[in-house]
Amino acid sequence: MSILGWILGRRLANQEWSQRKIGVFEGVPAMGLDGLGSSAYGPEAALTILIPLGAAGLGYIGPIMGAIVGLLAVLYLSYRQTIAAYPSNGGAYIVSRENLGRNASLLAASALMVDYVLNVAVGISAGVGALVSALPSLHSYTLWLCLGILLLVTIVNLRGTLDAGRLFALPTYLFVASFLAILAIGVWKTSLSGGQPSPVIPPPPLPQQTGSVSLLLLMHAFASGCTAMTGVEAVSNGMTAFKDPPVRHGRRTLAAICLILGLLLGGIAFLSARYRIGAMDQEKDGYQSVLSQLAHAVVGDGIFYYIAIGSLLCVLALSANTSFVDFPRLCRMVAEDGYLTRPFAMVGRRLVFSVGILYLGLTTGLLLVVFGGITDHLIPLFAIGAFLTFTLSQTGMVLHWVRALRTERGPKRAGDRMHLAINALGGAITAVALAVIVIAKFREGAWITVIVIPLVILLLRLVRRYYDHLEAALREPGKLNLGNTQPPVVLVVTQRWNRMADKALSFAFQVSKDVIAVHVARLSGGESDEERAIRGRWSNDVEAPAKAAGLRPPRLVLLNADYRLMYEPLLKEIGVLREEFGGRTVAVLLPEVVPPNWWQYILHTHRARRLHAKLLEFGGSDIAIISMPWYVEEPRIEATH
C-alpha cells in the first residue's frame, strides 16, 4: 500500500456510498461537536465582557444564558421543521435559493463559508486554550499545537465522515458524561449548602469593579455568549450524510445536540454564579478557562478533573469537525450551481469532497497564523455568519409555509399555520440577535466579517460569470462542421535521435504525410559541428528509410533557443507553418519519458510537460497537442554463476 493509501485508506467504490452513511451515534460527534464544544467558550466569552463589573457581573450571567437557551429552543423547533421540509439538504443556502432567490442564497452561502472557517479556528484555539490552562508550561507552543490539531482533523475527514464520527465518538461522549456529572455534583452541593457551596479548590479572586452596568455592555455580553449556538444548523446542512430514513436520524441527532447543549449552558451559568467563577485573560500566564475553574471547584484536582479536562480539550479541538462535515457539502452545492470552481463538486477517493476539506484546512491554518491561535482575538469575528444564516433560513421557511397554505385545506392547513408561526418567531428573534451582535461587536473586529461577506459574494459571482461565458462559447453548434477535414501538419519535437524519437516519427506518419521534426538547441552562428552531426545522422537514419518506404521524408528544422526558453522558437515556427500550410491544423507531438517509480520523476527535466503548458497558454485554438509516452522498463538483474 502507498503512503497516501496508508494515511487516507483504500479508494472506495461508488456502490459503497450507502455504507458510508451515518446514524445518530456517529451524527452527534460528526455534527454536534461544534455546538457541544461551544458550551466552553460561549459562557466564557460572555463572562469576559462582564469582567469590568467584578463580582456584580455574576448576577447577570444567568439571565444572559437563560435568553440564549430560550433562543436555542426556538431554533431547535425551527430546524426540526426545516429538516422535514428539505430532507435532502435543508441548509440556509438551499432554503434561501428555493424561497428567497439567488441573491439571498449567495448571501447565505458566503456567510456560511466565512463562519465555517472561523468555527474551525475558534474551536481549535479554544481547545488548545483548555490544554494550556491545565498545563501552563505549554503556553508558548499555542500556535504550533493549533496547527498540529488542524492537520489531524483534516486528515481524519479526508478518510470520510463515517470514520470521523466513529473516531471522535469516544471523546465526545466522555466529555458529555464528565461535565454533566460535574454539573450534577455541583448542583447537588449547592442545594445542600443553601446556595453557597464551598469549592474544593477556590477559583482565582474576581477583579475589582471598574465599570458600571449599561444596556450596551449587556448586549455585548449576550452577543459574545451567542457564539455557543453556532453549530445548530449543522444537521440541516449535512442531511445527505445520514442513512435512511434521513429525517428520523437528522431530527434525533438535532434533538440530542440541542438538549445536551442547553443543559451545559444552563448548568455552567448557574454554577459560575454560585462558585464565583469569572473569566481570565487568555494571554497571561496562569490562565484557567471557566470550565477548568468549575471542575477544580466541584471535584478538585484528582483523576476525575484530568479526565474531564482531557475530554474537553478533545471536544474543543475536534469541534472543527462539524465544519469539515458541512463546509465541503455546501461548496459542492454552490459549485453545482456554477458559483464555485467545479473541483469542489468532485468526489474524492473516500467518497467525500476532498477539495473542500483541503481548502478549509488551508484557510483556517492561515487564519490561525495571523491571529496567533488566541481565541479572544477570533471571537469578535464569530457568530455573525451563523446568525445571518439563521435569519435567512427562518425567513425562507416562512415563505415556504405561506406557499403551502395557499394550496392546502383541512387538518394539514392548521399544522402548517403552526409551522409558519414557529419559523416566523425564529426569524424575528434571530434577526434581533443578529442586529445586537453586529452593533455590539462592530468596533472589536466584526466589521471585518461585514466586509468579507460581500467580497465573497463578488467572488462567487465572478466565478459564475466565467462559467456563463464558457457555456456561451461552447453552446451546441448544430450540425457537425466538416469544413476542414484535411490531415494536420505534424510537428514532432525531438531532443536527440533515439528510440523515443523513432516511435514519435513513426506515429506521425500514421497521422499525416506532412511531418516536420523540430530540434531546439543552443546553436552558435554559422553551421557548428553539432549541427553538421545532427543533419548527417538525420540523412542516414531518417530520410533514407522514409524514401525507401515511399514516404515524403520529414523536414528537419533546427531552432535556436538563445535564452533557453524552448517554447519561444517553437511558437515562432508554428506561426511560420500557419502561413505556409494555409489554415491547416498544426499537431504538435511531444515525446515524454514515463519512469516506473514515482521517485524517479525527479531525475528528469520534464521538458515535454513544460512545453505542453506553454502551448496551451500561447498556442491558439488551431493547434492540437499530442503526448507520446515512452515507458521505461525496470532493468533486469541477470543471475550469475
ABEGO torsion letter per residue (X at the ends): XBAAAAAAEBBBBAAAAAAABBBAAAAAAAAAAAAAAAAAAAAAAAAAAAAAAEAAAAAAAAAAAAAAAAAAAAAAAAAAAAAAABAABABAAAAAAAAAEAAAAAAAAAAAAAAAAAAAAAAAAAAAAAAAAABAAAAAAAAAAAAAAAAAAAAAAAAEAAAAAAAAAAAAAAAAAAAAAAAAAAAAAAAAAGGBBBBABBBBBBBBBABBBBAAAAAAAAAAAAAAAAAAAAAAAAAAABBOBAAAAAAAAAAAAAAAAAAAAAAAAAAAAAAGBBBBBAABBGBBBAAAAAAAAAAEABAAAAAAAAAAAAAAAAAAAAAAAAAAAAAAAAAAAGABBAAAABBBAAGBBAAAAAAAAAAAAAAAAAAGGBAAAAAAABGAAAAAAAAAAAAAAAAAAAAAAAABBEAAAAAAAAAAAAAAAAAAAAAAAAAAAAAAAAAAGAAAAAAAAAAAAAAAAAAAAAAAAAAAAABBAEBBBAABABBBBBBBBBABBBAAAAAAAAAAAAABABBBBBBBBBBBBEBBAAAAAAAAAAAAAAAAAAAAAGBBBBBBBBBBBAAGBAAAAAAAAAAAAAAAAGGBBBBBBBBBBBBABAAAAAABAGAAAAAAAAAAAAAEAABBBBBBBBBBBBBBBBBBX
